């Protein structure tokens, strides 16, 4: 057999293996199995917080290593199922998963780095986000919404600061623990915004300042109603844009025309009709 034909046979064999691993990683049963292992890993982390017998602790230790090996095999299958191996590590989630699994393989439980090992195992629960596309979409939407949310949060902080300064100025003599300085006032206002016994705080100041109810009601209107609804609106808008982007990618992958392409086709049809009329 000539060298070109041998090279072609090797490429065909590699392509078959790549398709096999791709089918495995795209299989819903495989995804559900990995999700189940992640949930079981989270339960194991919770079990370690209890006072359990040494024999049971050894069992937990063995199961923890079993979970790590399963994660390692899953990462390898995902990597081998990637058509272009270089693109695998262009995804931040793939890098995150690989780092978590790699660090979990290092035996540091009985060393000074034991705390790091426990923290890494806790973060394995976040792998649920990289496995489930819907969770990944939600997180990506939140990240993309951060620039817009930043301005809303800045304005919200300004309102907080103004009201905290007013509260500390007038209500310090009423309750030093709640309004003693501006930092305590900010914490108190956060309590008011979250409706955590805020009426107790209001009635206490109303005994000295009868019209102080206006201070609390206007603050709640600005923060709990106006700003929080603005934040929700921004997140929902970005999430809808992310959904549209994903649908466009799926349509492009399936060979279906996207909305932009349909619009272009309609414009071309309109231009042809106008030319015919002329």
GROMACS elastic network, one bead per residue, 0.5 to 0.9 nm:
[ bonds ]
;  ai    aj funct       b0    kb
    1     4     6  0.85201   500
    1     5     6  0.66133   500
    1     6     6  0.66159   500
    2     5     6  0.54572   500
    2     6     6  0.62929   500
    2     7     6  0.87457   500
    3     6     6  0.50584   500
    3     7     6  0.61301   500
    3     8     6  0.85716   500
    4     7     6  0.50581   500
    4     8     6  0.61149   500
    4     9     6  0.85972   500
    5     9     6  0.61213   500
    5    10     6  0.86317   500
    6     9     6  0.50202   500
    6    10     6  0.62269   500
    6    11     6  0.86478   500
    7    10     6  0.50975   500
    7    11     6  0.62315   500
    7    12     6  0.86414   500
    8    11     6  0.50869   500
    8    12     6  0.61746   500
    8    13     6  0.86233   500
    9    12     6  0.50527   500
    9    13     6  0.61539   500
    9    14     6  0.85975   500
   10    13     6  0.50653   500
   10    14     6  0.61023   500
   10    15     6  0.84907   500
   11    14     6  0.50700   500
   11    15     6  0.60508   500
   11    16     6  0.85830   500
   12    15     6  0.50331   500
   12    16     6  0.62236   500
   12    17     6  0.87445   500
   13    16     6  0.50672   500
   13    17     6  0.63276   500
   13    18     6  0.86028   500
   14    17     6  0.50877   500
   14    18     6  0.60594   500
   14    19     6  0.85681   500
   15    19     6  0.61144   500
   15    20     6  0.85327   500
   15    83     6  0.83727   500
   16    19     6  0.51268   500
   16    20     6  0.61529   500
   16    21     6  0.87440   500
   17    21     6  0.62605   500
   17    22     6  0.84628   500
   17    80     6  0.80506   500
   17    81     6  0.79549   500
   18    21     6  0.52781   500
   18    22     6  0.60107   500
   18    23     6  0.86086   500
   18    80     6  0.59854   500
   18    82     6  0.69882   500
   18    83     6  0.67478   500
   19    23     6  0.60929   500
   19    24     6  0.85921   500
   19    80     6  0.89914   500
   19    81     6  0.64781   500
   19    82     6  0.87165   500
   19    83     6  0.82552   500
   20    23     6  0.52383   500
   20    24     6  0.63654   500
   20    25     6  0.88535   500
   20    81     6  0.72686   500
   21    25     6  0.61996   500
   21    26     6  0.84820   500
   21    77     6  0.57704   500
   21    78     6  0.71297   500
   21    79     6  0.85963   500
   21    80     6  0.61675   500
   21    82     6  0.82078   500
   22    25     6  0.52733   500
   22    26     6  0.60270   500
   22    27     6  0.84655   500
   22    77     6  0.77671   500
   22    78     6  0.71577   500
   22    80     6  0.75605   500
   22    82     6  0.67404   500
   22    83     6  0.82874   500
   23    26     6  0.50938   500
   23    27     6  0.59625   500
   23    81     6  0.77018   500
   24    27     6  0.51758   500
   24    28     6  0.86604   500
   24    29     6  0.88185   500
   24    30     6  0.66644   500
   24    31     6  0.89483   500
   24    77     6  0.76210   500
   24    78     6  0.85091   500
   24    81     6  0.80417   500
   25    28     6  0.81405   500
   25    30     6  0.64234   500
   25    31     6  0.70462   500
   25    74     6  0.79533   500
   25    77     6  0.65961   500
   25    78     6  0.58820   500
   25    81     6  0.70283   500
   26    29     6  0.87806   500
   26    30     6  0.74855   500
   26    31     6  0.73606   500
   26    78     6  0.89331   500
   27    30     6  0.52981   500
   27    31     6  0.64191   500
   27    32     6  0.87724   500
   28    32     6  0.60738   500
   28    33     6  0.84694   500
   29    32     6  0.50892   500
   29    33     6  0.60823   500
   29    34     6  0.86741   500
   30    33     6  0.50145   500
   30    34     6  0.62807   500
   30    35     6  0.86336   500
   31    34     6  0.51636   500
   31    35     6  0.61726   500
   31    36     6  0.85636   500
   31   131     6  0.71266   500
   31   132     6  0.82724   500
   32    36     6  0.60436   500
   32    37     6  0.85987   500
   33    36     6  0.50180   500
   33    37     6  0.62663   500
   33    38     6  0.87120   500
   34    37     6  0.50167   500
   34    38     6  0.62369   500
   34    39     6  0.86825   500
   34    70     6  0.81941   500
   34    71     6  0.78078   500
   34    74     6  0.77326   500
   34   128     6  0.86816   500
   34   131     6  0.79989   500
   35    38     6  0.50458   500
   35    39     6  0.62568   500
   35    40     6  0.85709   500
   35   127     6  0.85950   500
   35   128     6  0.64268   500
   35   131     6  0.72846   500
   35   132     6  0.82793   500
   36    39     6  0.51128   500
   36    40     6  0.60993   500
   36    41     6  0.84964   500
   37    41     6  0.59924   500
   37    42     6  0.86094   500
   37    67     6  0.67710   500
   37    70     6  0.80557   500
   37    71     6  0.84200   500
   38    42     6  0.63022   500
   38    43     6  0.87459   500
   38    67     6  0.81540   500
   38    71     6  0.87838   500
   38   124     6  0.71630   500
   38   125     6  0.59626   500
   38   126     6  0.86611   500
   38   127     6  0.72369   500
   38   128     6  0.66872   500
   39    42     6  0.50530   500
   39    43     6  0.63827   500
   39    44     6  0.87142   500
   39   125     6  0.71984   500
   39   128     6  0.83008   500
   40    43     6  0.50156   500
   40    44     6  0.62240   500
   40    45     6  0.87339   500
   40    67     6  0.84577   500
   41    44     6  0.50061   500
   41    45     6  0.63472   500
   41    46     6  0.87660   500
   41    63     6  0.87499   500
   41    64     6  0.72967   500
   41    67     6  0.67954   500
   41   121     6  0.81205   500
   41   122     6  0.85384   500
   41   124     6  0.76256   500
   41   125     6  0.72099   500
   42    45     6  0.51273   500
   42    46     6  0.64285   500
   42    47     6  0.87469   500
   42   121     6  0.85327   500
   42   122     6  0.72074   500
   42   124     6  0.78395   500
   42   125     6  0.59662   500
   43    46     6  0.50375   500
   43    47     6  0.61671   500
   43    48     6  0.88175   500
   44    48     6  0.64252   500
   44    60     6  0.68804   500
   44    63     6  0.82351   500
   44    64     6  0.74211   500
   45    48     6  0.53743   500
   45    49     6  0.70969   500
   45    64     6  0.89474   500
   45   118     6  0.83411   500
   45   121     6  0.74346   500
   45   122     6  0.66499   500
   46    49     6  0.54966   500
   46    50     6  0.75269   500
   47    50     6  0.57067   500
   47    51     6  0.85818   500
   47    52     6  0.81958   500
   47    60     6  0.81868   500
   48    51     6  0.75772   500
   48    52     6  0.77467   500
   48    57     6  0.77295   500
   48    60     6  0.78564   500
   49    52     6  0.87174   500
   52    55     6  0.83185   500
   52    56     6  0.63982   500
   52    57     6  0.64790   500
   53    56     6  0.52870   500
   53    57     6  0.61599   500
   53    58     6  0.87821   500
   54    58     6  0.62521   500
   54    59     6  0.87280   500
   55    58     6  0.52241   500
   55    59     6  0.65371   500
   55    60     6  0.88334   500
   56    60     6  0.62372   500
   56    61     6  0.85767   500
   57    61     6  0.61089   500
   57    62     6  0.86857   500
   58    62     6  0.62475   500
   58    63     6  0.85878   500
   59    62     6  0.51462   500
   59    63     6  0.61526   500
   59    64     6  0.84925   500
   60    63     6  0.50588   500
   60    64     6  0.60132   500
   60    65     6  0.87278   500
   61    64     6  0.50538   500
   61    65     6  0.65091   500
   61    66     6  0.87752   500
   62    65     6  0.52372   500
   62    66     6  0.62907   500
   62    67     6  0.87505   500
   63    67     6  0.61655   500
   63    68     6  0.86109   500
   64    67     6  0.51266   500
   64    68     6  0.63061   500
   64    69     6  0.87625   500
   64   121     6  0.89294   500
   65    69     6  0.62059   500
   65    70     6  0.85976   500
   65   104     6  0.85397   500
   65   105     6  0.80953   500
   66    69     6  0.51746   500
   66    70     6  0.62299   500
   66    71     6  0.86774   500
   67    70     6  0.50756   500
   67    71     6  0.62348   500
   67    72     6  0.86479   500
   68    71     6  0.50861   500
   68    72     6  0.61958   500
   68    73     6  0.87384   500
   68   101     6  0.65394   500
   68   102     6  0.89359   500
   68   104     6  0.65902   500
   68   105     6  0.69514   500
   69    73     6  0.62059   500
   69    74     6  0.85260   500
   69   101     6  0.85053   500
   69   105     6  0.82376   500
   70    73     6  0.51750   500
   70    74     6  0.61476   500
   70    75     6  0.86922   500
   71    75     6  0.61921   500
   71    76     6  0.86483   500
   71    97     6  0.87481   500
   71   101     6  0.65417   500
   72    75     6  0.51762   500
   72    76     6  0.62795   500
   72    77     6  0.86945   500
   72    98     6  0.81998   500
   72   101     6  0.62139   500
   72   102     6  0.79163   500
   72   105     6  0.88250   500
   73    76     6  0.50948   500
   73    77     6  0.61742   500
   73    78     6  0.86408   500
   74    77     6  0.51287   500
   74    78     6  0.62087   500
   74    79     6  0.85976   500
   75    78     6  0.51200   500
   75    79     6  0.61037   500
   75    80     6  0.86077   500
   75    94     6  0.83165   500
   75    97     6  0.76268   500
   75    98     6  0.69492   500
   75   101     6  0.83325   500
   76    79     6  0.50281   500
   76    80     6  0.60523   500
   76    81     6  0.83771   500
   77    80     6  0.51821   500
   77    81     6  0.59327   500
   77    82     6  0.86560   500
   78    81     6  0.50787   500
   78    82     6  0.63975   500
   78    88     6  0.85671   500
   79    82     6  0.53415   500
   79    83     6  0.87443   500
   79    85     6  0.67251   500
   79    88     6  0.65590   500
   79    94     6  0.89998   500
   80    83     6  0.78088   500
   80    85     6  0.74905   500
   81    84     6  0.88943   500
   81    85     6  0.85511   500
   82    85     6  0.56314   500
   82    86     6  0.87705   500
   82    87     6  0.78869   500
   82    88     6  0.66262   500
   83    86     6  0.89757   500
   83    87     6  0.84662   500
   83    88     6  0.88623   500
   84    87     6  0.56060   500
   84    88     6  0.71391   500
   85    88     6  0.53603   500
   85    89     6  0.78448   500
   86    89     6  0.63705   500
   86    90     6  0.72932   500
   87    90     6  0.50813   500
   87    91     6  0.73037   500
   88    91     6  0.61679   500
   88    94     6  0.67063   500
   88    95     6  0.83533   500
   89    92     6  0.70613   500
   89    93     6  0.84778   500
   89    94     6  0.59433   500
   89    95     6  0.57579   500
   90    93     6  0.88231   500
   90    94     6  0.77593   500
   90    95     6  0.78100   500
   91    94     6  0.53450   500
   91    95     6  0.65505   500
   91    96     6  0.87796   500
   92    95     6  0.51240   500
   92    96     6  0.61443   500
   92    97     6  0.86577   500
   93    97     6  0.60769   500
   93    98     6  0.84818   500
   93   127     6  0.82827   500
   93   129     6  0.85435   500
   93   130     6  0.57857   500
   94    97     6  0.51263   500
   94    98     6  0.60719   500
   94    99     6  0.85742   500
   94   130     6  0.76980   500
   95    98     6  0.51359   500
   95    99     6  0.61356   500
   95   100     6  0.86222   500
   96    99     6  0.52452   500
   96   100     6  0.62003   500
   96   101     6  0.86619   500
   96   127     6  0.83340   500
   96   130     6  0.88368   500
   97   100     6  0.52228   500
   97   101     6  0.61761   500
   97   102     6  0.84679   500
   97   124     6  0.80203   500
   97   126     6  0.89032   500
   97   127     6  0.65332   500
   97   130     6  0.78135   500
   98   101     6  0.52724   500
   98   102     6  0.59276   500
   98   103     6  0.85076   500
   99   102     6  0.50772   500
   99   103     6  0.60058   500
   99   104     6  0.83813   500
  100   103     6  0.53931   500
  100   104     6  0.61088   500
  100   105     6  0.88351   500
  100   120     6  0.62655   500
  100   121     6  0.76706   500
  100   123     6  0.75173   500
  100   124     6  0.66015   500
  100   127     6  0.88481   500
  101   104     6  0.50237   500
  101   105     6  0.64648   500
  101   120     6  0.86830   500
  101   121     6  0.88301   500
  101   124     6  0.80482   500
  102   105     6  0.52984   500
  102   106     6  0.71112   500
  103   106     6  0.54205   500
  103   107     6  0.87127   500
  103   117     6  0.75364   500
  103   120     6  0.72448   500
  104   107     6  0.75706   500
  104   108     6  0.87077   500
  104   117     6  0.66991   500
  104   118     6  0.89629   500
  104   120     6  0.67740   500
  104   121     6  0.68097   500
  105   108     6  0.88463   500
  106   109     6  0.86738   500
  106   117     6  0.82401   500
  107   110     6  0.77304   500
  107   111     6  0.83835   500
  107   114     6  0.88079   500
  107   117     6  0.82969   500
  108   111     6  0.51801   500
  108   112     6  0.75098   500
  108   113     6  0.57243   500
  108   114     6  0.53573   500
  108   115     6  0.87268   500
  108   116     6  0.82224   500
  108   117     6  0.63000   500
  109   112     6  0.81311   500
  109   113     6  0.70589   500
  109   115     6  0.78271   500
  109   116     6  0.87705   500
  109   117     6  0.63811   500
  109   118     6  0.78804   500
  110   113     6  0.78504   500
  110   114     6  0.60566   500
  111   114     6  0.54829   500
  111   115     6  0.88663   500
  112   115     6  0.74760   500
  112   116     6  0.86932   500
  113   116     6  0.52566   500
  113   117     6  0.64707   500
  113   118     6  0.89297   500
  114   117     6  0.50025   500
  114   118     6  0.63437   500
  114   119     6  0.87118   500
  115   118     6  0.51427   500
  115   119     6  0.62437   500
  115   120     6  0.86567   500
  116   119     6  0.50678   500
  116   120     6  0.61425   500
  116   121     6  0.86492   500
  117   120     6  0.51698   500
  117   121     6  0.63290   500
  117   122     6  0.87319   500
  118   121     6  0.51410   500
  118   122     6  0.62849   500
  118   123     6  0.88317   500
  119   122     6  0.50095   500
  119   123     6  0.63890   500
  119   124     6  0.88696   500
  120   123     6  0.51464   500
  120   124     6  0.65492   500
  121   124     6  0.51432   500
  121   125     6  0.77111   500
  122   125     6  0.61195   500
  122   126     6  0.81931   500
  123   126     6  0.54135   500
  123   127     6  0.75582   500
  124   127     6  0.54353   500
  124   128     6  0.80260   500
  125   128     6  0.59509   500
  125   129     6  0.83403   500
  126   129     6  0.56376   500
  126   130     6  0.74101   500
  127   130     6  0.51305   500
  127   131     6  0.63264   500
  127   132     6  0.87297   500
  128   131     6  0.51950   500
  128   132     6  0.61228   500
  128   135     6  0.78726   500
  128   136     6  0.88307   500
  129   132     6  0.54616   500
  129   133     6  0.72313   500
  129   134     6  0.80811   500
  129   135     6  0.51611   500
  129   136     6  0.52379   500
  129   137     6  0.88616   500
  129   139     6  0.80556   500
  130   133     6  0.69908   500
  130   135     6  0.76993   500
  130   136     6  0.60644   500
  131   135     6  0.83282   500
  131   136     6  0.79314   500
  132   135     6  0.55974   500
  132   136     6  0.64314   500
  132   137     6  0.88657   500
  133   137     6  0.60884   500
  133   138     6  0.86731   500
  134   137     6  0.50785   500
  134   138     6  0.63473   500
  134   139     6  0.87925   500
  135   138     6  0.50701   500
  135   139     6  0.62778   500
  135   140     6  0.85732   500
  136   139     6  0.52166   500
  136   140     6  0.60745   500
  136   141     6  0.85276   500
  137   140     6  0.50846   500
  137   141     6  0.60813   500
  137   142     6  0.86578   500
  137   239     6  0.77570   500
  137   242     6  0.70984   500
  137   243     6  0.79045   500
  137   246     6  0.88362   500
  138   141     6  0.51386   500
  138   142     6  0.63348   500
  138   143     6  0.87807   500
  138   239     6  0.68913   500
  138   242     6  0.86676   500
  139   142     6  0.50753   500
  139   143     6  0.62542   500
  139   144     6  0.86395   500
  140   143     6  0.50935   500
  140   144     6  0.61354   500
  140   145     6  0.85215   500
  140   239     6  0.85042   500
  140   242     6  0.81283   500
  141   144     6  0.51086   500
  141   145     6  0.60514   500
  141   146     6  0.87525   500
  141   235     6  0.69828   500
  141   236     6  0.85879   500
  141   238     6  0.57599   500
  141   239     6  0.52025   500
  141   240     6  0.87120   500
  141   241     6  0.84901   500
  141   242     6  0.64858   500
  142   145     6  0.50485   500
  142   146     6  0.64046   500
  142   235     6  0.64545   500
  142   238     6  0.77917   500
  142   239     6  0.78386   500
  143   146     6  0.53588   500
  143   147     6  0.82613   500
  144   147     6  0.69340   500
  144   148     6  0.82902   500
  144   235     6  0.88188   500
  144   238     6  0.71625   500
  145   148     6  0.55377   500
  145   149     6  0.60179   500
  145   150     6  0.85902   500
  145   234     6  0.67609   500
  145   235     6  0.59893   500
  145   237     6  0.87986   500
  145   238     6  0.61714   500
  145   239     6  0.85973   500
  146   150     6  0.58821   500
  146   235     6  0.88303   500
  147   150     6  0.52181   500
  147   151     6  0.73258   500
  148   151     6  0.59579   500
  148   152     6  0.70715   500
  148   231     6  0.88147   500
  148   234     6  0.73034   500
  149   152     6  0.51533   500
  149   153     6  0.60326   500
  149   154     6  0.84903   500
  149   230     6  0.87326   500
  149   231     6  0.64097   500
  149   234     6  0.72298   500
  149   235     6  0.83365   500
  150   153     6  0.51209   500
  150   154     6  0.60512   500
  150   155     6  0.86694   500
  151   155     6  0.62448   500
  151   156     6  0.84743   500
  152   155     6  0.52169   500
  152   156     6  0.60690   500
  152   157     6  0.86256   500
  152   227     6  0.70176   500
  152   230     6  0.76492   500
  152   231     6  0.72211   500
  153   157     6  0.60623   500
  153   158     6  0.86090   500
  153   227     6  0.81362   500
  153   231     6  0.84793   500
  154   157     6  0.50895   500
  154   158     6  0.63549   500
  154   159     6  0.88169   500
  155   158     6  0.50693   500
  155   159     6  0.64125   500
  155   160     6  0.86468   500
  155   227     6  0.87443   500
  156   159     6  0.51721   500
  156   160     6  0.61746   500
  156   161     6  0.86269   500
  156   222     6  0.82486   500
  156   223     6  0.68843   500
  156   227     6  0.68348   500
  157   161     6  0.59920   500
  157   162     6  0.85621   500
  158   161     6  0.50626   500
  158   162     6  0.62049   500
  158   163     6  0.86367   500
  159   162     6  0.52192   500
  159   163     6  0.62047   500
  159   164     6  0.84305   500
  159   219     6  0.80850   500
  159   222     6  0.79779   500
  159   223     6  0.81372   500
  160   163     6  0.53189   500
  160   164     6  0.59352   500
  160   165     6  0.85753   500
  160   186     6  0.66887   500
  160   189     6  0.73020   500
  160   190     6  0.84522   500
  160   219     6  0.82188   500
  160   223     6  0.83567   500
  161   165     6  0.61139   500
  161   166     6  0.86073   500
  161   182     6  0.78629   500
  161   185     6  0.87858   500
  161   186     6  0.70876   500
  162   165     6  0.52395   500
  162   166     6  0.63113   500
  162   167     6  0.86145   500
  163   166     6  0.50221   500
  163   167     6  0.59573   500
  163   168     6  0.84595   500
  163   185     6  0.83264   500
  163   186     6  0.82906   500
  163   189     6  0.79948   500
  163   215     6  0.80226   500
  163   219     6  0.73834   500
  164   167     6  0.50213   500
  164   168     6  0.59803   500
  164   169     6  0.84538   500
  164   179     6  0.81417   500
  164   181     6  0.85006   500
  164   182     6  0.56951   500
  164   183     6  0.79521   500
  164   184     6  0.83726   500
  164   186     6  0.54609   500
  164   187     6  0.88652   500
  164   188     6  0.84332   500
  164   189     6  0.70417   500
  165   168     6  0.51987   500
  165   169     6  0.61323   500
  165   170     6  0.87638   500
  165   181     6  0.82514   500
  165   182     6  0.59384   500
  165   185     6  0.75179   500
  165   186     6  0.87061   500
  166   169     6  0.51479   500
  166   170     6  0.62844   500
  166   171     6  0.81963   500
  167   170     6  0.54031   500
  167   171     6  0.53973   500
  167   172     6  0.73246   500
  167   179     6  0.64365   500
  167   182     6  0.82168   500
  167   185     6  0.65611   500
  167   189     6  0.89082   500
  167   215     6  0.84730   500
  168   171     6  0.55796   500
  168   172     6  0.52100   500
  168   173     6  0.88211   500
  168   176     6  0.88952   500
  168   178     6  0.85397   500
  168   180     6  0.61696   500
  168   181     6  0.57547   500
  168   182     6  0.59855   500
  168   184     6  0.83591   500
  168   185     6  0.60747   500
  169   172     6  0.61881   500
  169   173     6  0.87016   500
  169   179     6  0.81548   500
  169   180     6  0.88397   500
  169   181     6  0.85636   500
  169   182     6  0.89561   500
  170   173     6  0.72807   500
  170   174     6  0.82001   500
  170   179     6  0.85794   500
  170   209     6  0.87643   500
  171   174     6  0.50729   500
  171   175     6  0.65708   500
  171   176     6  0.79943   500
  171   178     6  0.84773   500
  171   179     6  0.59662   500
  171   180     6  0.81894   500
  171   205     6  0.66797   500
  171   208     6  0.87327   500
  171   209     6  0.86357   500
  172   175     6  0.56346   500
  172   176     6  0.52062   500
  172   177     6  0.83017   500
  172   178     6  0.76584   500
  172   180     6  0.51264   500
  172   181     6  0.76256   500
  173   176     6  0.62835   500
  173   179     6  0.81390   500
  173   180     6  0.81015   500
  174   178     6  0.87739   500
  174   179     6  0.79920   500
  174   204     6  0.75080   500
  174   205     6  0.63576   500
  174   207     6  0.89324   500
  174   208     6  0.73626   500
  175   178     6  0.56049   500
  175   179     6  0.60521   500
  175   180     6  0.72123   500
  175   204     6  0.82964   500
  175   205     6  0.82362   500
  176   179     6  0.53081   500
  176   181     6  0.81168   500
  176   184     6  0.89267   500
  177   180     6  0.57576   500
  177   181     6  0.87971   500
  177   184     6  0.72938   500
  178   181     6  0.82232   500
  178   184     6  0.56936   500
  178   185     6  0.60867   500
  178   187     6  0.79902   500
  178   188     6  0.59632   500
  178   201     6  0.85353   500
  179   182     6  0.70853   500
  179   183     6  0.84010   500
  179   184     6  0.56883   500
  179   186     6  0.85822   500
  179   188     6  0.74240   500
  180   183     6  0.82702   500
  180   184     6  0.62563   500
  180   185     6  0.71212   500
  181   184     6  0.54510   500
  181   185     6  0.61658   500
  181   186     6  0.87536   500
  182   186     6  0.61172   500
  182   187     6  0.87097   500
  183   186     6  0.51565   500
  183   187     6  0.65082   500
  183   188     6  0.87361   500
  184   187     6  0.51398   500
  184   188     6  0.61724   500
  184   189     6  0.86082   500
  185   189     6  0.60712   500
  185   190     6  0.85362   500
  186   189     6  0.50851   500
  186   190     6  0.61948   500
  186   191     6  0.86509   500
  187   190     6  0.50394   500
  187   191     6  0.63139   500
  187   192     6  0.87243   500
  188   192     6  0.62959   500
  188   193     6  0.87072   500
  188   198     6  0.86665   500
  188   201     6  0.84795   500
  189   193     6  0.60790   500
  189   194     6  0.85882   500
  189   198     6  0.87456   500
  189   216     6  0.87401   500
  189   219     6  0.83916   500
  190   193     6  0.50016   500
  190   194     6  0.62541   500
  190   195     6  0.85871   500
  190   196     6  0.88106   500
  191   194     6  0.52865   500
  191   195     6  0.62450   500
  191   196     6  0.53553   500
  191   197     6  0.76645   500
  191   198     6  0.66520   500
  192   195     6  0.50092   500
  192   196     6  0.61540   500
  192   197     6  0.74019   500
  192   199     6  0.81523   500
  192   201     6  0.80295   500
  192   202     6  0.89244   500
  192   216     6  0.77027   500
  192   219     6  0.85939   500
  192   220     6  0.73934   500
  193   196     6  0.78064   500
  193   198     6  0.79972   500
  193   219     6  0.78046   500
  193   220     6  0.58470   500
  193   223     6  0.66350   500
  193   224     6  0.56717   500
  194   197     6  0.88690   500
  194   198     6  0.82025   500
  194   224     6  0.74581   500
  195   198     6  0.53456   500
  195   199     6  0.80924   500
  195   220     6  0.88948   500
  195   224     6  0.89571   500
  196   199     6  0.83888   500
  197   200     6  0.56370   500
  197   201     6  0.71609   500
  198   201     6  0.51986   500
  198   202     6  0.63228   500
  198   203     6  0.87644   500
  198   216     6  0.86604   500
  199   203     6  0.59948   500
  199   204     6  0.83944   500
  200   203     6  0.53147   500
  200   204     6  0.61507   500
  200   205     6  0.88655   500
  201   204     6  0.52725   500
  201   205     6  0.66167   500
  201   206     6  0.87593   500
  202   205     6  0.54197   500
  202   206     6  0.61069   500
  202   207     6  0.88992   500
  202   212     6  0.72478   500
  202   213     6  0.63657   500
  202   215     6  0.88991   500
  202   216     6  0.69884   500
  203   207     6  0.64425   500
  203   210     6  0.87391   500
  203   212     6  0.87499   500
  203   213     6  0.80720   500
  204   207     6  0.56533   500
  204   208     6  0.76445   500
  204   209     6  0.89829   500
  205   208     6  0.55294   500
  205   209     6  0.58047   500
  205   210     6  0.75256   500
  205   212     6  0.66332   500
  205   213     6  0.84330   500
  206   211     6  0.65695   500
  206   212     6  0.56420   500
  206   213     6  0.68486   500
  207   210     6  0.60702   500
  208   212     6  0.86645   500
  209   212     6  0.54355   500
  209   213     6  0.85843   500
  210   213     6  0.72586   500
  211   214     6  0.61235   500
  211   215     6  0.79451   500
  212   215     6  0.52286   500
  212   216     6  0.70007   500
  212   217     6  0.89939   500
  213   216     6  0.53239   500
  213   217     6  0.61777   500
  213   218     6  0.85863   500
  214   217     6  0.51773   500
  214   218     6  0.59726   500
  214   219     6  0.83335   500
  215   218     6  0.56574   500
  215   219     6  0.62377   500
  215   220     6  0.87714   500
  216   219     6  0.51051   500
  216   220     6  0.61011   500
  216   221     6  0.85554   500
  217   220     6  0.51546   500
  217   221     6  0.61289   500
  217   222     6  0.87201   500
  218   221     6  0.50173   500
  218   222     6  0.62661   500
  218   223     6  0.86711   500
  219   222     6  0.52632   500
  219   223     6  0.61406   500
  219   224     6  0.80307   500
  220   223     6  0.52582   500
  220   224     6  0.51623   500
  220   225     6  0.67308   500
  220   226     6  0.86492   500
  221   224     6  0.59722   500
  221   225     6  0.51261   500
  221   226     6  0.62324   500
  221   227     6  0.86304   500
  222   225     6  0.60582   500
  222   226     6  0.50750   500
  222   227     6  0.62220   500
  222   228     6  0.87049   500
  223   226     6  0.57423   500
  223   227     6  0.50430   500
  223   228     6  0.63247   500
  223   229     6  0.89074   500
  224   227     6  0.64991   500
  224   228     6  0.56125   500
  224   229     6  0.78163   500
  225   228     6  0.58189   500
  225   229     6  0.59798   500
  225   230     6  0.85869   500
  226   229     6  0.54316   500
  226   230     6  0.62825   500
  226   231     6  0.88858   500
  227   231     6  0.62662   500
  227   232     6  0.86876   500
  228   231     6  0.50241   500
  228   232     6  0.62295   500
  228   233     6  0.85592   500
  229   232     6  0.50169   500
  229   233     6  0.60512   500
  229   234     6  0.86257   500
  230   233     6  0.50363   500
  230   234     6  0.62336   500
  230   235     6  0.87129   500
  231   234     6  0.52203   500
  231   235     6  0.62958   500
  231   236     6  0.86379   500
  232   235     6  0.52160   500
  232   236     6  0.60941   500
  232   237     6  0.85348   500
  233   236     6  0.51791   500
  233   237     6  0.60728   500
  233   238     6  0.86463   500
  234   237     6  0.51443   500
  234   238     6  0.62262   500
  234   239     6  0.85393   500
  235   238     6  0.52197   500
  235   239     6  0.60350   500
  235   240     6  0.86099   500
  236   240     6  0.61678   500
  236   241     6  0.86775   500
  237   240     6  0.51930   500
  237   241     6  0.63646   500
  237   242     6  0.87270   500
  238   241     6  0.50275   500
  238   242     6  0.61834   500
  238   243     6  0.86530   500
  239   243     6  0.62138   500
  239   244     6  0.86890   500
  240   243     6  0.50038   500
  240   244     6  0.62790   500
  240   245     6  0.86495   500
  241   244     6  0.50846   500
  241   245     6  0.62022   500
  241   246     6  0.87071   500
  242   245     6  0.50141   500
  242   246     6  0.62118   500
  242   247     6  0.85884   500
  243   246     6  0.51789   500
  243   247     6  0.61486   500
  243   248     6  0.85607   500
  244   247     6  0.50727   500
  244   248     6  0.60732   500
  244   249     6  0.86128   500
  245   248     6  0.50753   500
  245   249     6  0.62515   500
  245   250     6  0.86918   500
  246   249     6  0.50653   500
  246   250     6  0.61914   500
  246   251     6  0.85693   500
  247   250     6  0.50650   500
  247   251     6  0.60778   500
  247   252     6  0.85349   500
  247   258     6  0.87900   500
  248   251     6  0.50561   500
  248   252     6  0.60879   500
  248   253     6  0.85525   500
  248   256     6  0.89434   500
  248   257     6  0.86367   500
  248   258     6  0.59053   500
  248   259     6  0.78506   500
  249   252     6  0.50509   500
  249   253     6  0.60928   500
  249   254     6  0.85444   500
  249   258     6  0.85880   500
  250   253     6  0.50534   500
  250   254     6  0.61177   500
  250   255     6  0.85535   500
  250   256     6  0.84222   500
  251   254     6  0.50690   500
  251   255     6  0.61117   500
  251   257     6  0.66185   500
  251   258     6  0.63671   500
  252   255     6  0.50188   500
  252   256     6  0.56578   500
  252   257     6  0.66956   500
  252   258     6  0.67544   500
  253   256     6  0.75556   500
  254   257     6  0.89243   500
  257   260     6  0.80203   500
  257   261     6  0.57576   500
  257   262     6  0.62702   500
  258   261     6  0.51816   500
  258   262     6  0.61547   500
  258   263     6  0.85932   500
  259   262     6  0.50179   500
  259   263     6  0.60883   500
  259   264     6  0.85793   500
  260   263     6  0.50630   500
  260   264     6  0.62052   500
  260   265     6  0.86367   500
  261   264     6  0.50050   500
  261   265     6  0.61562   500
  261   266     6  0.86077   500
  262   265     6  0.50230   500
  262   266     6  0.61615   500
  262   267     6  0.85846   500
  263   266     6  0.50553   500
  263   267     6  0.61527   500
  263   268     6  0.86213   500
  264   267     6  0.50431   500
  264   268     6  0.62193   500
  264   269     6  0.86719   500
  265   268     6  0.50603   500
  265   269     6  0.62297   500
  265   270     6  0.86551   500
  266   269     6  0.50312   500
  266   270     6  0.61488   500
  266   271     6  0.85692   500
  267   270     6  0.50807   500
  267   271     6  0.61494   500
  267   272     6  0.86628   500
  268   271     6  0.50513   500
  268   272     6  0.62225   500
  268   273     6  0.86646   500
  269   272     6  0.51069   500
  269   273     6  0.61968   500
  269   274     6  0.86425   500
  270   273     6  0.50985   500
  270   274     6  0.61787   500
  270   275     6  0.86359   500
  271   274     6  0.51589   500
  271   275     6  0.62475   500
  271   276     6  0.87347   500
  272   275     6  0.50823   500
  272   276     6  0.62467   500
  272   277     6  0.87178   500
  273   276     6  0.51093   500
  273   277     6  0.62600   500
  273   278     6  0.87249   500
  274   277     6  0.51219   500
  274   278     6  0.63092   500
  275   278     6  0.51604   500
